[in-house]
Amino acid sequence: MSQSGVSLEYVNSIIHDLEKAFWDERGKGARFRVTTVGRDYFLDKCRPRIQEQDLECIIQAIKDVLREEGIVESISHEVDGRLLRLRAVSYTHLTLPTINSG
C-alpha cells in the first residue's frame, strides 16, 4: 500500500468480491461458519485470565485483555437482563487504513 492509501472504490470492490465468493461457496451456511471467528484468540488470551464464574469478573477479564492488546483504548459495559451492551473507544476493527475518496 502506498503512502497515499488506496481508493475507497478499490476497497469496496475487494470487500464485495470476497463477500460474494464466500456467499457463493457457502450460501446461507456461511452465517454458521463465522460463529467461530475469534475463538482461538479467546482461548489463548482471555480464557486463562478468567478465574471466577461470576459474570462481572469474566467481563472485566475480557475488557482487560482487549485494552492490553490495544484492540480498544477503553471499554465500558452495561448488563440489562440477558443483554450485554458494550461501548468501546478507538476500536481497532473500526479503524480503516488511509483511503482516498477520489
MODELLER restraints for C-alpha pairs under 7 A, 6 or more apart:
rsr = mdl.restraints
at = mdl.atoms
rsr.add(forms.Gaussian(group=physical.xy_distance, feature=features.Distance(at['CA:5:A'], at['CA:98:A']), mean=4.88, stdev=0.5))
rsr.add(forms.Gaussian(group=physical.xy_distance, feature=features.Distance(at['CA:5:A'], at['CA:99:A']), mean=5.13, stdev=0.5))
rsr.add(forms.Gaussian(group=physical.xy_distance, feature=features.Distance(at['CA:5:A'], at['CA:100:A']), mean=6.28, stdev=0.5))
rsr.add(forms.Gaussian(group=physical.xy_distance, feature=features.Distance(at['CA:6:A'], at['CA:98:A']), mean=6.87, stdev=0.5))
rsr.add(forms.Gaussian(group=physical.xy_distance, feature=features.Distance(at['CA:6:A'], at['CA:99:A']), mean=4.98, stdev=0.5))
rsr.add(forms.Gaussian(group=physical.xy_distance, feature=features.Distance(at['CA:6:A'], at['CA:100:A']), mean=5.84, stdev=0.5))
rsr.add(forms.Gaussian(group=physical.xy_distance, feature=features.Distance(at['CA:7:A'], at['CA:99:A']), mean=5.27, stdev=0.5))
rsr.add(forms.Gaussian(group=physical.xy_distance, feature=features.Distance(at['CA:7:A'], at['CA:100:A']), mean=4.53, stdev=0.5))
rsr.add(forms.Gaussian(group=physical.xy_distance, feature=features.Distance(at['CA:7:A'], at['CA:101:A']), mean=5.80, stdev=0.5))
rsr.add(forms.Gaussian(group=physical.xy_distance, feature=features.Distance(at['CA:7:A'], at['CA:102:A']), mean=6.47, stdev=0.5))
rsr.add(forms.Gaussian(group=physical.xy_distance, feature=features.Distance(at['CA:8:A'], at['CA:99:A']), mean=5.61, stdev=0.5))
rsr.add(forms.Gaussian(group=physical.xy_distance, feature=features.Distance(at['CA:8:A'], at['CA:100:A']), mean=5.92, stdev=0.5))
rsr.add(forms.Gaussian(group=physical.xy_distance, feature=features.Distance(at['CA:8:A'], at['CA:101:A']), mean=5.34, stdev=0.5))
rsr.add(forms.Gaussian(group=physical.xy_distance, feature=features.Distance(at['CA:23:A'], at['CA:30:A']), mean=6.49, stdev=0.5))
rsr.add(forms.Gaussian(group=physical.xy_distance, feature=features.Distance(at['CA:45:A'], at['CA:65:A']), mean=6.98, stdev=0.5))
rsr.add(forms.Gaussian(group=physical.xy_distance, feature=features.Distance(at['CA:46:A'], at['CA:61:A']), mean=6.83, stdev=0.5))
rsr.add(forms.Gaussian(group=physical.xy_distance, feature=features.Distance(at['CA:46:A'], at['CA:62:A']), mean=5.69, stdev=0.5))
rsr.add(forms.Gaussian(group=physical.xy_distance, feature=features.Distance(at['CA:46:A'], at['CA:65:A']), mean=6.40, stdev=0.5))
rsr.add(forms.Gaussian(group=physical.xy_distance, feature=features.Distance(at['CA:49:A'], at['CA:61:A']), mean=5.91, stdev=0.5))
rsr.add(forms.Gaussian(group=physical.xy_distance, feature=features.Distance(at['CA:50:A'], at['CA:58:A']), mean=5.63, stdev=0.5))
rsr.add(forms.Gaussian(group=physical.xy_distance, feature=features.Distance(at['CA:50:A'], at['CA:61:A']), mean=5.95, stdev=0.5))
rsr.add(forms.Gaussian(group=physical.xy_distance, feature=features.Distance(at['CA:52:A'], at['CA:58:A']), mean=6.96, stdev=0.5))
rsr.add(forms.Gaussian(group=physical.xy_distance, feature=features.Distance(at['CA:63:A'], at['CA:75:A']), mean=6.58, stdev=0.5))
rsr.add(forms.Gaussian(group=physical.xy_distance, feature=features.Distance(at['CA:66:A'], at['CA:72:A']), mean=5.85, stdev=0.5))
rsr.add(forms.Gaussian(group=physical.xy_distance, feature=features.Distance(at['CA:67:A'], at['CA:73:A']), mean=5.86, stdev=0.5))
rsr.add(forms.Gaussian(group=physical.xy_distance, feature=features.Distance(at['CA:67:A'], at['CA:74:A']), mean=6.31, stdev=0.5))
rsr.add(forms.Gaussian(group=physical.xy_distance, feature=features.Distance(at['CA:71:A'], at['CA:91:A']), mean=5.87, stdev=0.5))
rsr.add(forms.Gaussian(group=physical.xy_distance, feature=features.Distance(at['CA:71:A'], at['CA:92:A']), mean=5.12, stdev=0.5))
rsr.add(forms.Gaussian(group=physical.xy_distance, feature=features.Distance(at['CA:72:A'], at['CA:88:A']), mean=6.31, stdev=0.5))
rsr.add(forms.Gaussian(group=physical.xy_distance, feature=features.Distance(at['CA:72:A'], at['CA:89:A']), mean=6.05, stdev=0.5))
rsr.add(forms.Gaussian(group=physical.xy_distance, feature=features.Distance(at['CA:72:A'], at['CA:90:A']), mean=5.40, stdev=0.5))
rsr.add(forms.Gaussian(group=physical.xy_distance, feature=features.Distance(at['CA:72:A'], at['CA:91:A']), mean=4.53, stdev=0.5))
rsr.add(forms.Gaussian(group=physical.xy_distance, feature=features.Distance(at['CA:72:A'], at['CA:92:A']), mean=6.19, stdev=0.5))
rsr.add(forms.Gaussian(group=physical.xy_distance, feature=features.Distance(at['CA:73:A'], at['CA:89:A']), mean=5.49, stdev=0.5))
rsr.add(forms.Gaussian(group=physical.xy_distance, feature=features.Distance(at['CA:73:A'], at['CA:90:A']), mean=5.33, stdev=0.5))
rsr.add(forms.Gaussian(group=physical.xy_distance, feature=features.Distance(at['CA:73:A'], at['CA:91:A']), mean=6.91, stdev=0.5))
rsr.add(forms.Gaussian(group=physical.xy_distance, feature=features.Distance(at['CA:74:A'], at['CA:88:A']), mean=5.82, stdev=0.5))
rsr.add(forms.Gaussian(group=physical.xy_distance, feature=features.Distance(at['CA:74:A'], at['CA:89:A']), mean=5.23, stdev=0.5))
rsr.add(forms.Gaussian(group=physical.xy_distance, feature=features.Distance(at['CA:75:A'], at['CA:86:A']), mean=6.94, stdev=0.5))
rsr.add(forms.Gaussian(group=physical.xy_distance, feature=features.Distance(at['CA:75:A'], at['CA:87:A']), mean=5.59, stdev=0.5))
rsr.add(forms.Gaussian(group=physical.xy_distance, feature=features.Distance(at['CA:75:A'], at['CA:88:A']), mean=4.31, stdev=0.5))
rsr.add(forms.Gaussian(group=physical.xy_distance, feature=features.Distance(at['CA:75:A'], at['CA:89:A']), mean=6.25, stdev=0.5))
rsr.add(forms.Gaussian(group=physical.xy_distance, feature=features.Distance(at['CA:76:A'], at['CA:86:A']), mean=5.83, stdev=0.5))
rsr.add(forms.Gaussian(group=physical.xy_distance, feature=features.Distance(at['CA:76:A'], at['CA:87:A']), mean=5.28, stdev=0.5))
rsr.add(forms.Gaussian(group=physical.xy_distance, feature=features.Distance(at['CA:76:A'], at['CA:88:A']), mean=6.54, stdev=0.5))
rsr.add(forms.Gaussian(group=physical.xy_distance, feature=features.Distance(at['CA:77:A'], at['CA:84:A']), mean=6.97, stdev=0.5))
rsr.add(forms.Gaussian(group=physical.xy_distance, feature=features.Distance(at['CA:77:A'], at['CA:85:A']), mean=5.51, stdev=0.5))
rsr.add(forms.Gaussian(group=physical.xy_distance, feature=features.Distance(at['CA:77:A'], at['CA:86:A']), mean=4.49, stdev=0.5))
rsr.add(forms.Gaussian(group=physical.xy_distance, feature=features.Distance(at['CA:77:A'], at['CA:87:A']), mean=6.21, stdev=0.5))
rsr.add(forms.Gaussian(group=physical.xy_distance, feature=features.Distance(at['CA:78:A'], at['CA:84:A']), mean=5.92, stdev=0.5))
rsr.add(forms.Gaussian(group=physical.xy_distance, feature=features.Distance(at['CA:78:A'], at['CA:85:A']), mean=5.15, stdev=0.5))
rsr.add(forms.Gaussian(group=physical.xy_distance, feature=features.Distance(at['CA:78:A'], at['CA:86:A']), mean=6.65, stdev=0.5))
rsr.add(forms.Gaussian(group=physical.xy_distance, feature=features.Distance(at['CA:79:A'], at['CA:85:A']), mean=6.36, stdev=0.5))
